[in-house]
Amino acid sequence: MTRKAIVLLSGGLDSTTTLAIAKSKGFQVFTLSFEYGQRHRVELDRAREISRRSGAAEHRVLTVDLGALGGSALTAGIPVPTGRSAEEMSAEIPVTYVPARNTIFLSFALAYAEVSGARDLFIGVNAVDYSGYPDCRPEYIAAFEKLANLATKAGVEGGDPIRIHTPLIDLTKAEIIQLGLSLGVDYGLTHSCYAPDEQGLACGVCDSCQLRLKGFREAGATDPVAYQPAG
């Protein structure tokens, strides 16, 4: 019997690669995205198309208004940092961190898993080429997986344990891109920018864009997405 998996899919580079990995392992995938008040809502359109092309069994978009709480440059009127060096990016947790976002998203994914009969959750967190988010660390994932098996009917009643898969957590951005290309990922469908323009074009200078572009350079590949003109 084919195992089911819930894949958190933002429409970005990492989550799209994670989806391809789950598919390559033979899982029947159910993709889950969130409209959480993010300024870069273009990613939701990308996620829908990526999910459709992947042949996912189902794609759901849930609305969770994290913008009502604010506290992040992605959900409130706080400027998105641009033009920062790698040292500046890693100096402290950046203002693009959305408070408790992965905890909230994984909680919904866990509920979706119980309803759909899935025991496996996939999330594209990364602890190497990332912007210092505390909810992307291996110890956080291990703690949430323990919680998942303590706090759910599926976890308590036995059978296979609930597992949270983080296939990208120890990879550099270049390694992620190389892996994705080997699996046939079309990165032209993805969106990573925190501050796109009205047409959805990536800015090229926010932390996310810079990490993405650096990854493509180091992977010896060309980023297929369109960027805003420099200057």
N, CA and C atoms as a LAMMPS dump frame, in Angstrom:
ITEM: TIMESTEP
0
ITEM: NUMBER OF ATOMS
693
ITEM: BOX BOUNDS ff ff ff
-5.0000000000000000e+02 5.0000000000000000e+02
-5.0000000000000000e+02 5.0000000000000000e+02
-5.0000000000000000e+02 5.0000000000000000e+02
ITEM: ATOMS id mol type element x y z
1 1 1 N 0.842 -1.202 0
2 1 2 C 0 0 0
3 1 3 C 0.874 1.248 0
4 2 1 N 0.565 2.181 -0.852
5 2 2 C 1.348 3.403 -0.963
6 2 3 C 1.18 4.27 0.282
7 3 1 N 2.307 4.702 0.844
8 3 2 C 2.248 5.57 2.017
9 3 3 C 1.884 6.987 1.609
10 4 1 N 1.108 7.629 2.458
11 4 2 C 0.718 9.004 2.226
12 4 3 C 1.653 9.94 2.98
13 5 1 N 1.855 11.137 2.41
14 5 2 C 2.687 12.139 3.077
15 5 3 C 2.085 13.514 2.873
16 6 1 N 2.159 14.324 3.933
17 6 2 C 1.788 15.732 3.847
18 6 3 C 3.061 16.521 3.564
19 7 1 N 3.052 17.325 2.518
20 7 2 C 4.216 18.139 2.162
21 7 3 C 3.842 19.607 2.301
22 8 1 N 4.544 20.309 3.184
23 8 2 C 4.352 21.751 3.299
24 8 3 C 4.985 22.409 2.078
25 9 1 N 4.162 23.122 1.315
26 9 2 C 4.595 23.669 0.03
27 9 3 C 4.329 25.163 -0.024
28 10 1 N 5.392 25.937 0.031
29 10 2 C 5.239 27.397 -0.031
30 10 3 C 5.257 27.912 -1.459
31 11 1 N 5.808 27.117 -2.372
32 11 2 C 6.026 27.596 -3.735
33 11 3 C 7.45 28.062 -3.94
34 12 1 N 8.267 27.953 -2.893
35 12 2 C 9.662 28.349 -2.978
36 12 3 C 10.567 27.216 -3.432
37 13 1 N 11.834 27.53 -3.538
38 13 2 C 12.829 26.585 -4.039
39 13 3 C 12.946 25.363 -3.137
40 14 1 N 13.068 25.59 -1.835
41 14 2 C 13.296 24.476 -0.917
42 14 3 C 12.087 23.552 -0.812
43 15 1 N 10.902 24.122 -0.658
44 15 2 C 9.722 23.269 -0.487
45 15 3 C 9.399 22.504 -1.768
46 16 1 N 9.689 23.107 -2.926
47 16 2 C 9.451 22.424 -4.195
48 16 3 C 10.414 21.257 -4.368
49 17 1 N 11.665 21.451 -3.953
50 17 2 C 12.628 20.35 -3.986
51 17 3 C 12.2 19.251 -3.029
52 18 1 N 11.707 19.622 -1.872
53 18 2 C 11.241 18.647 -0.882
54 18 3 C 10.076 17.834 -1.44
55 19 1 N 9.174 18.483 -2.137
56 19 2 C 8.064 17.779 -2.776
57 19 3 C 8.583 16.751 -3.781
58 20 1 N 9.562 17.142 -4.582
59 20 2 C 10.134 16.214 -5.567
60 20 3 C 10.789 15.021 -4.883
61 21 1 N 11.427 15.261 -3.741
62 21 2 C 12.055 14.176 -2.998
63 21 3 C 10.994 13.202 -2.469
64 22 1 N 9.924 13.748 -1.899
65 22 2 C 8.845 12.893 -1.39
66 22 3 C 8.264 12.037 -2.518
67 23 1 N 8.058 12.647 -3.67
68 23 2 C 7.545 11.901 -4.829
69 23 3 C 8.525 10.81 -5.25
70 24 1 N 9.816 11.131 -5.245
71 24 2 C 10.832 10.17 -5.682
72 24 3 C 10.917 8.968 -4.749
73 25 1 N 10.484 9.149 -3.504
74 25 2 C 10.498 8.065 -2.529
75 25 3 C 9.222 7.227 -2.582
76 26 1 N 8.328 7.585 -3.504
77 26 2 C 7.135 6.773 -3.717
78 26 3 C 5.927 7.142 -2.893
79 27 1 N 5.98 8.26 -2.175
80 27 2 C 4.835 8.683 -1.378
81 27 3 C 3.708 9.235 -2.259
82 28 1 N 2.489 9.002 -1.831
83 28 2 C 1.343 9.718 -2.378
84 28 3 C 1.275 11.038 -1.619
85 29 1 N 1.447 12.158 -2.315
86 29 2 C 1.628 13.429 -1.613
87 29 3 C 0.339 14.251 -1.563
88 30 1 N 0.16 14.877 -0.42
89 30 2 C -0.907 15.84 -0.187
90 30 3 C -0.211 17.143 0.18
91 31 1 N -0.381 18.17 -0.621
92 31 2 C 0.367 19.408 -0.399
93 31 3 C -0.467 20.426 0.359
94 32 1 N 0.217 21.182 1.209
95 32 2 C -0.454 22.142 2.088
96 32 3 C 0.277 23.478 2.054
97 33 1 N -0.459 24.531 1.718
98 33 2 C 0.086 25.889 1.681
99 33 3 C -0.741 26.782 2.591
100 34 1 N -0.189 27.954 2.889
101 34 2 C -0.855 28.87 3.82
102 34 3 C -0.891 30.292 3.278
103 35 1 N -2.06 30.889 3.363
104 35 2 C -2.176 32.333 3.176
105 35 3 C -2.188 32.92 4.589
106 36 1 N -1.052 33.459 4.982
107 36 2 C -0.908 33.872 6.379
108 36 3 C -0.697 35.37 6.543
109 37 1 N -1.022 36.124 5.484
110 37 2 C -0.835 37.565 5.521
111 37 3 C 0.499 38 4.97
112 38 1 N 1.18 37.084 4.277
113 38 2 C 2.486 37.392 3.723
114 38 3 C 2.38 38.398 2.584
115 39 1 N 3.371 39.27 2.505
116 39 2 C 3.375 40.275 1.437
117 39 3 C 3.682 39.637 0.08
118 40 1 N 4.325 38.494 0.066
119 40 2 C 4.701 37.828 -1.186
120 40 3 C 3.699 36.711 -1.518
121 41 1 N 2.424 37.113 -1.675
122 41 2 C 1.366 36.129 -1.921
123 41 3 C 1.481 35.446 -3.281
124 42 1 N 2.323 35.996 -4.171
125 42 2 C 2.529 35.363 -5.469
126 42 3 C 2.982 33.912 -5.29
127 43 1 N 3.615 33.608 -4.152
128 43 2 C 4.083 32.246 -3.924
129 43 3 C 2.927 31.246 -3.887
130 44 1 N 1.737 31.7 -3.503
131 44 2 C 0.596 30.787 -3.437
132 44 3 C 0.167 30.332 -4.824
133 45 1 N 0.216 31.238 -5.799
134 45 2 C -0.093 30.854 -7.176
135 45 3 C 0.924 29.838 -7.687
136 46 1 N 2.184 30.064 -7.335
137 46 2 C 3.23 29.125 -7.751
138 46 3 C 3.013 27.766 -7.094
139 47 1 N 2.655 27.77 -5.825
140 47 2 C 2.448 26.51 -5.111
141 47 3 C 1.318 25.69 -5.741
142 48 1 N 0.242 26.366 -6.106
143 48 2 C -0.878 25.653 -6.739
144 48 3 C -0.429 24.978 -8.034
145 49 1 N 0.326 25.713 -8.849
146 49 2 C 0.768 25.162 -10.13
147 49 3 C 1.781 24.041 -9.922
148 50 1 N 2.701 24.22 -8.999
149 50 2 C 3.701 23.186 -8.713
150 50 3 C 3.018 21.918 -8.23
151 51 1 N 2.04 22.072 -7.338
152 51 2 C 1.317 20.916 -6.83
153 51 3 C 0.571 20.2 -7.954
154 52 1 N -0.075 20.982 -8.811
155 52 2 C -0.827 20.385 -9.926
156 52 3 C 0.095 19.583 -10.831
157 53 1 N 1.226 20.169 -11.162
158 53 2 C 2.153 19.489 -12.073
159 53 3 C 2.797 18.266 -11.437
160 54 1 N 2.887 18.268 -10.117
161 54 2 C 3.503 17.129 -9.431
162 54 3 C 2.586 15.915 -9.381
163 55 1 N 1.304 16.139 -9.65
164 55 2 C 0.34 15.049 -9.544
165 55 3 C -0.08 14.753 -8.126
166 56 1 N -0.027 15.772 -7.272
167 56 2 C -0.425 15.589 -5.866
168 56 3 C -1.868 15.103 -5.779
169 57 1 N -2.133 14.284 -4.789
170 57 2 C -3.493 13.768 -4.601
171 57 3 C -4.452 14.886 -4.232
172 58 1 N -3.948 15.897 -3.544
173 58 2 C -4.78 17.015 -3.102
174 58 3 C -3.875 18.183 -2.737
175 59 1 N -4.373 19.384 -2.983
176 59 2 C -3.655 20.587 -2.55
177 59 3 C -4.626 21.477 -1.79
178 60 1 N -4.238 21.837 -0.585
179 60 2 C -5.083 22.709 0.228
180 60 3 C -4.326 23.983 0.578
181 61 1 N -5.075 25.091 0.61
182 61 2 C -4.536 26.374 1.058
183 61 3 C -5.356 26.81 2.258
184 62 1 N -4.73 26.909 3.406
185 62 2 C -5.409 27.326 4.621
186 62 3 C -5.067 28.775 4.939
187 63 1 N -6.032 29.487 5.497
188 63 2 C -5.827 30.882 5.866
189 63 3 C -5.614 30.996 7.364
190 64 1 N -4.46 31.547 7.728
191 64 2 C -4.116 31.799 9.125
192 64 3 C -3.558 33.222 9.178
193 65 1 N -4.28 34.135 9.777
194 65 2 C -3.91 35.544 9.691
195 65 3 C -2.825 35.92 10.696
196 66 1 N -1.576 35.574 10.356
197 66 2 C -0.456 35.96 11.204
198 66 3 C -0.157 37.451 11.068
199 67 1 N -0.682 38.06 10.015
200 67 2 C -0.535 39.501 9.863
201 67 3 C -1.237 40.274 10.96
202 68 1 N -2.271 39.674 11.547
203 68 2 C -2.986 40.334 12.641
204 68 3 C -2.103 40.496 13.868
205 69 1 N -1.094 39.636 13.974
206 69 2 C -0.15 39.726 15.087
207 69 3 C 1.051 40.594 14.747
208 70 1 N 1.428 40.592 13.466
209 70 2 C 2.57 41.397 13.042
210 70 3 C 3.879 40.818 13.541
211 71 1 N 4.857 41.707 13.766
212 71 2 C 6.132 41.272 14.302
213 71 3 C 7.121 40.754 13.296
214 72 1 N 6.802 40.841 11.996
215 72 2 C 7.699 40.347 10.954
216 72 3 C 7.634 41.248 9.736
217 73 1 N 8.747 41.366 9.042
218 73 2 C 8.764 42.139 7.798
219 73 3 C 7.945 41.471 6.699
220 74 1 N 7.613 40.206 6.885
221 74 2 C 6.82 39.507 5.875
222 74 3 C 5.322 39.693 6.065
223 75 1 N 4.912 40.15 7.249
224 75 2 C 3.485 40.261 7.536
225 75 3 C 3.068 41.636 8.038
226 76 1 N 4.008 42.529 8.241
227 76 2 C 3.702 43.851 8.807
228 76 3 C 4.46 44.926 8.03
229 77 1 N 4.226 46.172 8.39
230 77 2 C 4.843 47.29 7.68
231 77 3 C 6.27 47.547 8.104
232 78 1 N 7.074 46.5 8.123
233 78 2 C 8.492 46.583 8.473
234 78 3 C 9.293 46.364 7.198
235 79 1 N 10.25 47.229 6.884
236 79 2 C 11.008 47.065 5.643
237 79 3 C 11.75 45.73 5.585
238 80 1 N 11.724 45.106 4.419
239 80 2 C 12.493 43.885 4.19
240 80 3 C 13.959 44.273 4
241 81 1 N 14.883 43.674 4.744
242 81 2 C 16.298 44.006 4.569
243 81 3 C 16.781 43.66 3.163
244 82 1 N 17.619 44.504 2.611
245 82 2 C 18.161 44.269 1.27
246 82 3 C 19.653 44.568 1.262
247 83 1 N 20.344 43.952 0.306
248 83 2 C 21.756 44.24 0.09
249 83 3 C 22.662 43.858 1.239
250 84 1 N 22.269 42.911 2.046
251 84 2 C 23.079 42.555 3.209
252 84 3 C 24.151 41.525 2.853
253 85 1 N 25.273 41.588 3.572
254 85 2 C 26.336 40.605 3.399
255 85 3 C 25.959 39.328 4.137
256 86 1 N 26.693 38.235 3.85
257 86 2 C 26.441 36.971 4.535
258 86 3 C 26.651 37.122 6.036
259 87 1 N 27.632 37.929 6.411
260 87 2 C 27.896 38.152 7.834
261 87 3 C 26.727 38.879 8.494
262 88 1 N 26.173 39.853 7.811
263 88 2 C 25.028 40.588 8.357
264 88 3 C 23.806 39.687 8.478
265 89 1 N 23.603 38.818 7.493
266 89 2 C 22.456 37.916 7.528
267 89 3 C 22.513 36.977 8.721
268 90 1 N 23.72 36.531 9.072
269 90 2 C 23.87 35.516 10.119
270 90 3 C 24.14 36.108 11.498
271 91 1 N 24.188 37.435 11.61
272 91 2 C 24.539 38.073 12.876
273 91 3 C 23.452 37.915 13.937
274 92 1 N 22.192 37.886 13.511
275 92 2 C 21.078 37.764 14.447
276 92 3 C 19.846 37.262 13.704
277 93 1 N 18.836 36.873 14.459
278 93 2 C 17.59 36.434 13.832
279 93 3 C 16.981 37.638 13.117
280 94 1 N 16.733 37.546 11.805
281 94 2 C 16.303 38.718 11.039
282 94 3 C 14.83 39.064 11.224
283 95 1 N 14.471 40.267 10.789
284 95 2 C 13.086 40.727 10.927
285 95 3 C 12.138 39.99 9.986
286 96 1 N 12.671 39.189 9.065
287 96 2 C 11.811 38.373 8.204
288 96 3 C 11.345 37.092 8.893
289 97 1 N 11.873 36.828 10.077
290 97 2 C 11.364 35.705 10.878
291 97 3 C 9.91 35.99 11.253
292 98 1 N 9.033 35.027 10.98
293 98 2 C 7.622 35.145 11.343
294 98 3 C 7.407 34.35 12.634
295 99 1 N 7.016 35.021 13.725
296 99 2 C 6.91 34.347 15.013
297 99 3 C 6.1 33.043 14.972
298 100 1 N 6.776 31.963 15.37
299 100 2 C 6.155 30.634 15.526
300 100 3 C 5.598 30.048 14.235
301 101 1 N 6.017 30.562 13.078
302 101 2 C 5.402 30.134 11.818
303 101 3 C 5.484 28.626 11.584
304 102 1 N 6.664 28.041 11.702
305 102 2 C 6.771 26.611 11.418
306 102 3 C 6.018 25.764 12.434
307 103 1 N 5.945 26.223 13.667
308 103 2 C 5.157 25.505 14.675
309 103 3 C 3.677 25.504 14.291
310 104 1 N 3.202 26.647 13.843
311 104 2 C 1.804 26.754 13.408
312 104 3 C 1.561 25.893 12.171
313 105 1 N 2.447 25.997 11.19
314 105 2 C 2.271 25.24 9.949
315 105 3 C 2.339 23.731 10.204
316 106 1 N 3.306 23.305 11.002
317 106 2 C 3.422 21.872 11.28
318 106 3 C 2.227 21.355 12.078
319 107 1 N 1.651 22.197 12.925
320 107 2 C 0.467 21.78 13.684
321 107 3 C -0.706 21.509 12.748
322 108 1 N -0.906 22.389 11.772
323 108 2 C -1.956 22.151 10.788
324 108 3 C -1.639 20.926 9.936
325 109 1 N -0.38 20.767 9.558
326 109 2 C 0.008 19.598 8.766
327 109 3 C -0.228 18.31 9.549
328 110 1 N 0.002 18.371 10.84
329 110 2 C -0.23 17.211 11.7
330 110 3 C -1.712 16.86 11.743
331 111 1 N -2.557 17.872 11.853
332 111 2 C -4.002 17.623 11.822
333 111 3 C -4.435 17.047 10.476
334 112 1 N -3.868 17.587 9.408
335 112 2 C -4.168 17.099 8.051
336 112 3 C -3.732 15.64 7.925
337 113 1 N -2.582 15.306 8.51
338 113 2 C -2.089 13.933 8.456
339 113 3 C -3.051 12.986 9.166
340 114 1 N -3.551 13.389 10.322
341 114 2 C -4.5 12.532 11.047
342 114 3 C -5.765 12.287 10.231
343 115 1 N -6.253 13.336 9.61
344 115 2 C -7.497 13.22 8.834
345 115 3 C -7.295 12.368 7.582
346 116 1 N -6.147 12.519 6.935
347 116 2 C -5.902 11.828 5.666
348 116 3 C -5.294 10.44 5.833
349 117 1 N -4.874 10.111 7.044
350 117 2 C -4.256 8.805 7.267
351 117 3 C -2.77 8.77 6.972
352 118 1 N -2.144 9.937 6.863
353 118 2 C -0.704 9.992 6.614
354 118 3 C 0.059 9.886 7.927
355 119 1 N 1.236 9.28 7.864
356 119 2 C 2.124 9.194 9.03
357 119 3 C 3.418 9.977 8.801
358 120 1 N 3.531 10.573 7.635
359 120 2 C 4.777 11.237 7.256
360 120 3 C 4.507 12.682 6.867
361 121 1 N 5.312 13.583 7.425
362 121 2 C 5.241 15.002 7.093
363 121 3 C 6.589 15.428 6.518
364 122 1 N 6.561 16.184 5.443
365 122 2 C 7.788 16.696 4.835
366 122 3 C 7.808 18.218 4.924
367 123 1 N 8.94 18.755 5.357
368 123 2 C 9.113 20.207 5.432
369 123 3 C 10.524 20.553 4.959
370 124 1 N 10.645 21.621 4.181
371 124 2 C 11.91 21.973 3.542
372 124 3 C 12.795 22.888 4.355
373 125 1 N 12.874 22.674 5.67
374 125 2 C 13.739 23.523 6.489
375 125 3 C 15.198 23.205 6.213
376 126 1 N 16.048 24.206 6.447
377 126 2 C 17.463 24.065 6.159
378 126 3 C 18.262 24.788 7.233
379 127 1 N 19.293 24.137 7.757
380 127 2 C 20.091 24.711 8.839
381 127 3 C 21.485 25.122 8.378
382 128 1 N 21.702 25.179 7.057
383 128 2 C 23.02 25.545 6.526
384 128 3 C 22.939 26.912 5.864
385 129 1 N 22.413 26.974 4.642
386 129 2 C 22.251 28.257 3.953
387 129 3 C 20.873 28.822 4.273
388 130 1 N 20.735 29.394 5.447
389 130 2 C 19.447 29.941 5.861
390 130 3 C 19.694 31.215 6.65
391 131 1 N 18.634 31.894 7.023
392 131 2 C 18.765 33.222 7.625
393 131 3 C 18.658 33.224 9.148
394 132 1 N 19.004 32.116 9.789
395 132 2 C 19.055 32.1 11.242
396 132 3 C 17.739 31.864 11.946
397 133 1 N 16.74 31.322 11.254
398 133 2 C 15.445 31.096 11.884
399 133 3 C 15.535 29.964 12.907
400 134 1 N 15.057 30.177 14.137
401 134 2 C 15.168 29.137 15.158
402 134 3 C 14.338 27.903 14.865
403 135 1 N 13.267 28.036 14.088
404 135 2 C 12.405 26.893 13.785
405 135 3 C 12.823 26.16 12.515
406 136 1 N 14.107 26.294 12.155
407 136 2 C 14.675 25.509 11.054
408 136 3 C 15.779 24.575 11.546
409 137 1 N 15.975 24.503 12.851
410 137 2 C 17.073 23.729 13.42
411 137 3 C 16.679 22.273 13.657
412 138 1 N 17.647 21.351 13.578
413 138 2 C 17.343 19.93 13.813
414 138 3 C 16.731 19.666 15.18
415 139 1 N 17.199 20.36 16.224
416 139 2 C 16.659 20.103 17.563
417 139 3 C 15.199 20.53 17.68
418 140 1 N 14.812 21.551 16.907
419 140 2 C 13.4 21.954 16.895
420 140 3 C 12.547 20.863 16.247
421 141 1 N 13 20.36 15.116
422 141 2 C 12.245 19.323 14.41
423 141 3 C 12.112 18.077 15.274
424 142 1 N 13.194 17.68 15.944
425 142 2 C 13.148 16.502 16.809
426 142 3 C 12.146 16.698 17.939
427 143 1 N 12.11 17.912 18.494
428 143 2 C 11.173 18.197 19.582
429 143 3 C 9.732 18.16 19.086
430 144 1 N 9.493 18.699 17.883
431 144 2 C 8.114 18.694 17.371
432 144 3 C 7.677 17.276 17.021
433 145 1 N 8.578 16.47 16.501
434 145 2 C 8.216 15.089 16.187
435 145 3 C 7.828 14.332 17.453
436 146 1 N 8.558 14.575 18.531
437 146 2 C 8.199 13.949 19.814
438 146 3 C 6.815 14.416 20.254
439 147 1 N 6.559 15.721 20.142
440 147 2 C 5.248 16.274 20.479
441 147 3 C 4.158 15.626 19.638
442 148 1 N 4.415 15.474 18.335
443 148 2 C 3.414 14.918 17.426
444 148 3 C 2.965 13.527 17.857
445 149 1 N 3.901 12.745 18.381
446 149 2 C 3.562 11.384 18.785
447 149 3 C 2.967 11.305 20.187
448 150 1 N 3.061 12.405 20.935
449 150 2 C 2.449 12.462 22.265
450 150 3 C 1.05 13.076 22.247
451 151 1 N 0.812 13.961 21.29
452 151 2 C -0.365 14.829 21.362
453 151 3 C -1.463 14.495 20.366
454 152 1 N -1.345 13.361 19.675
455 152 2 C -2.348 13.025 18.669
456 152 3 C -2.916 11.629 18.899
457 153 1 N -4.12 11.432 18.454
458 153 2 C -4.738 10.109 18.505
459 153 3 C -3.908 9.108 17.712
460 154 1 N -3.44 9.556 16.527
461 154 2 C -2.648 8.678 15.663
462 154 3 C -1.362 8.246 16.346
463 155 1 N -0.759 9.169 17.103
464 155 2 C 0.478 8.839 17.783
465 155 3 C 0.276 7.943 18.993
466 156 1 N -0.814 8.152 19.709
467 156 2 C -1.054 7.436 20.962
468 156 3 C -1.554 6.003 20.729
469 157 1 N -2.363 5.81 19.685
470 157 2 C -2.996 4.515 19.481
471 157 3 C -2.099 3.48 18.815
472 158 1 N -0.839 3.821 18.637
473 158 2 C 0.085 2.814 18.138
474 158 3 C 0.206 2.817 16.628
475 159 1 N 0.78 1.729 16.123
476 159 2 C 1.081 1.677 14.709
477 159 3 C 2.388 2.405 14.43
478 160 1 N 2.603 2.744 13.186
479 160 2 C 3.83 3.453 12.818
480 160 3 C 3.861 4.827 13.472
481 161 1 N 5.011 5.248 13.96
482 161 2 C 5.104 6.594 14.531
483 161 3 C 4.969 7.663 13.458
484 162 1 N 4.546 8.814 13.866
485 162 2 C 4.514 9.968 12.963
486 162 3 C 5.945 10.456 12.783
487 163 1 N 6.337 10.661 11.543
488 163 2 C 7.704 11.079 11.249
489 163 3 C 7.693 12.413 10.511
490 164 1 N 8.629 13.277 10.874
491 164 2 C 8.817 14.54 10.171
492 164 3 C 10.117 14.447 9.385
493 165 1 N 9.998 14.517 8.073
494 165 2 C 11.149 14.392 7.185
495 165 3 C 11.687 15.779 6.823
496 166 1 N 12.993 15.937 6.966
497 166 2 C 13.652 17.206 6.626
498 166 3 C 14.836 16.902 5.701
499 167 1 N 14.578 16.512 4.472
500 167 2 C 15.658 16.022 3.602
501 167 3 C 16.689 17.07 3.215
502 168 1 N 16.392 18.343 3.434
503 168 2 C 17.325 19.402 3.031
504 168 3 C 18.1 19.988 4.198
505 169 1 N 17.878 19.517 5.394
506 169 2 C 18.316 20.245 6.579
507 169 3 C 19.834 20.416 6.656
508 170 1 N 20.592 19.478 6.099
509 170 2 C 22.052 19.547 6.173
510 170 3 C 22.709 19.893 4.843
511 171 1 N 21.928 20.341 3.877
512 171 2 C 22.461 20.632 2.546
513 171 3 C 22.684 22.126 2.353
514 172 1 N 23.693 22.477 1.57
515 172 2 C 23.857 23.867 1.159
516 172 3 C 22.817 24.173 0.095
517 173 1 N 22.623 25.446 -0.184
518 173 2 C 21.659 25.819 -1.222
519 173 3 C 22.083 25.235 -2.572
520 174 1 N 23.377 25.252 -2.85
521 174 2 C 23.865 24.687 -4.113
522 174 3 C 23.558 23.198 -4.2
523 175 1 N 23.746 22.481 -3.095
524 175 2 C 23.461 21.043 -3.084
525 175 3 C 21.969 20.786 -3.267
526 176 1 N 21.143 21.64 -2.686
527 176 2 C 19.691 21.503 -2.854
528 176 3 C 19.319 21.668 -4.322
529 177 1 N 19.876 22.688 -4.957
530 177 2 C 19.572 22.955 -6.367
531 177 3 C 20.049 21.8 -7.25
532 178 1 N 21.253 21.304 -6.999
533 178 2 C 21.765 20.189 -7.786
534 178 3 C 20.884 18.955 -7.634
535 179 1 N 20.446 18.702 -6.408
536 179 2 C 19.556 17.56 -6.161
537 179 3 C 18.232 17.756 -6.885
538 180 1 N 17.665 18.96 -6.781
539 180 2 C 16.401 19.235 -7.442
540 180 3 C 16.487 19.078 -8.952
541 181 1 N 17.562 19.579 -9.531
542 181 2 C 17.741 19.45 -10.98
543 181 3 C 17.846 17.985 -11.385
544 182 1 N 18.49 17.185 -10.549
545 182 2 C 18.611 15.755 -10.864
546 182 3 C 17.258 15.051 -10.81
547 183 1 N 16.318 15.644 -10.052
548 183 2 C 14.962 15.079 -9.945
549 183 3 C 13.987 15.719 -10.933
550 184 1 N 14.498 16.627 -11.759
551 184 2 C 13.652 17.248 -12.777
552 184 3 C 12.836 18.424 -12.304
553 185 1 N 13.228 19.055 -11.197
554 185 2 C 12.491 20.215 -10.691
555 185 3 C 12.626 21.384 -11.665
556 186 1 N 11.506 22.003 -11.981
557 186 2 C 11.5 23.205 -12.817
558 186 3 C 11.523 24.41 -11.885
559 187 1 N 12.713 24.948 -11.647
560 187 2 C 12.836 26.073 -10.721
561 187 3 C 12.263 27.367 -11.28
562 188 1 N 11.932 27.367 -12.56
563 188 2 C 11.277 28.535 -13.141
564 188 3 C 9.871 28.738 -12.598
565 189 1 N 9.302 27.703 -12.001
566 189 2 C 7.963 27.804 -11.423
567 189 3 C 7.993 28.354 -10.002
568 190 1 N 9.166 28.361 -9.381
569 190 2 C 9.248 28.684 -7.961
570 190 3 C 9.394 30.184 -7.716
571 191 1 N 9.117 30.568 -6.475
572 191 2 C 9.26 31.972 -6.06
573 191 3 C 9.873 32.015 -4.678
574 192 1 N 10.946 32.8 -4.524
575 192 2 C 11.647 32.889 -3.246
576 192 3 C 11.676 34.285 -2.653
577 193 1 N 11.392 35.301 -3.453
578 193 2 C 11.614 36.69 -3.044
579 193 3 C 10.662 37.144 -1.945
580 194 1 N 11.216 37.892 -0.984
581 194 2 C 10.413 38.461 0.092
582 194 3 C 9.745 39.778 -0.297
583 195 1 N 10.239 40.406 -1.361
584 195 2 C 9.729 41.741 -1.718
585 195 3 C 9.54 41.872 -3.226
586 196 1 N 8.674 41.042 -3.821
587 196 2 C 8.452 41.148 -5.269
588 196 3 C 7.691 42.419 -5.625
589 197 1 N 7.798 42.811 -6.901
590 197 2 C 7.028 43.975 -7.342
591 197 3 C 5.602 43.557 -7.686
592 198 1 N 4.81 44.485 -8.199
593 198 2 C 3.402 44.201 -8.467
594 198 3 C 3.208 43.122 -9.522
595 199 1 N 4.208 42.936 -10.371
596 199 2 C 4.141 41.896 -11.397
597 199 3 C 4.665 40.55 -10.886
598 200 1 N 5.119 40.538 -9.643
599 200 2 C 5.637 39.302 -9.069
600 200 3 C 7.103 39.05 -9.352
601 201 1 N 7.806 40.05 -9.928
602 201 2 C 9.219 39.87 -10.229
603 201 3 C 10.047 39.949 -8.944
604 202 1 N 11.013 39.066 -8.824
605 202 2 C 11.871 39.026 -7.64
606 202 3 C 12.785 40.244 -7.603
607 203 1 N 13.081 40.702 -6.377
608 203 2 C 13.881 41.917 -6.224
609 203 3 C 15.362 41.683 -6.47
610 204 1 N 15.848 40.488 -6.137
611 204 2 C 17.25 40.168 -6.348
612 204 3 C 18.183 40.606 -5.243
613 205 1 N 17.669 41.369 -4.258
614 205 2 C 18.562 41.926 -3.232
615 205 3 C 18.142 41.607 -1.795
616 206 1 N 16.966 41.029 -1.577
617 206 2 C 16.604 40.618 -0.222
618 206 3 C 17.434 39.391 0.156
619 207 1 N 17.411 39.028 1.436
620 207 2 C 18.215 37.89 1.891
621 207 3 C 17.887 36.622 1.107
622 208 1 N 16.599 36.362 0.917
623 208 2 C 16.182 35.144 0.24
624 208 3 C 16.666 35.1 -1.205
625 209 1 N 16.535 36.217 -1.91
626 209 2 C 17.016 36.276 -3.294
627 209 3 C 18.521 36.072 -3.364
628 210 1 N 19.247 36.712 -2.453
629 210 2 C 20.706 36.603 -2.48
630 210 3 C 21.165 35.176 -2.193
631 211 1 N 20.531 34.511 -1.231
632 211 2 C 20.885 33.122 -0.949
633 211 3 C 20.551 32.216 -2.13
634 212 1 N 19.44 32.504 -2.78
635 212 2 C 19.042 31.718 -3.947
636 212 3 C 20.041 31.904 -5.092
637 213 1 N 20.363 33.145 -5.414
638 213 2 C 21.285 33.428 -6.514
639 213 3 C 22.67 32.857 -6.238
640 214 1 N 23.127 32.966 -4.994
641 214 2 C 24.415 32.379 -4.6
642 214 3 C 24.389 30.87 -4.812
643 215 1 N 23.268 30.238 -4.452
644 215 2 C 23.144 28.798 -4.62
645 215 3 C 23.237 28.385 -6.072
646 216 1 N 22.556 29.104 -6.947
647 216 2 C 22.632 28.773 -8.373
648 216 3 C 24.046 28.961 -8.91
649 217 1 N 24.716 30.045 -8.506
650 217 2 C 26.102 30.26 -8.959
651 217 3 C 26.991 29.101 -8.527
652 218 1 N 26.887 28.717 -7.265
653 218 2 C 27.743 27.659 -6.742
654 218 3 C 27.382 26.288 -7.311
655 219 1 N 26.136 26.14 -7.748
656 219 2 C 25.707 24.889 -8.373
657 219 3 C 26.089 24.831 -9.849
658 220 1 N 26.607 25.938 -10.373
659 220 2 C 26.966 25.99 -11.781
660 220 3 C 25.763 25.996 -12.701
661 221 1 N 24.659 26.563 -12.207
662 221 2 C 23.409 26.593 -12.97
663 221 3 C 22.889 28.025 -13.044
664 222 1 N 21.951 28.237 -13.943
665 222 2 C 21.342 29.553 -14.129
666 222 3 C 19.954 29.562 -13.515
667 223 1 N 19.692 30.583 -12.713
668 223 2 C 18.362 30.725 -12.121
669 223 3 C 17.385 31.131 -13.223
670 224 1 N 16.334 30.339 -13.468
671 224 2 C 15.431 30.623 -14.576
672 224 3 C 14.359 31.668 -14.277
673 225 1 N 14.244 32.156 -13.031
674 225 2 C 13.187 33.12 -12.745
675 225 3 C 13.612 34.515 -13.173
676 226 1 N 12.616 35.391 -13.397
677 226 2 C 12.888 36.771 -13.801
678 226 3 C 13.082 37.66 -12.578
679 227 1 N 14.022 38.588 -12.691
680 227 2 C 14.305 39.535 -11.612
681 227 3 C 14.054 40.957 -12.087
682 228 1 N 13.789 41.84 -11.147
683 228 2 C 13.616 43.242 -11.462
684 228 3 C 14.922 43.808 -11.999
685 229 1 N 14.847 44.779 -12.901
686 229 2 C 16.083 45.402 -13.402
687 229 3 C 16.884 46.02 -12.273
688 230 1 N 18.192 45.87 -12.308
689 230 2 C 19.054 46.42 -11.268
690 230 3 C 19.009 47.946 -11.306
691 231 1 N 19.08 48.556 -10.106
692 231 2 C 19.097 50.018 -10.03
693 231 3 C 17.73 50.634 -10.038
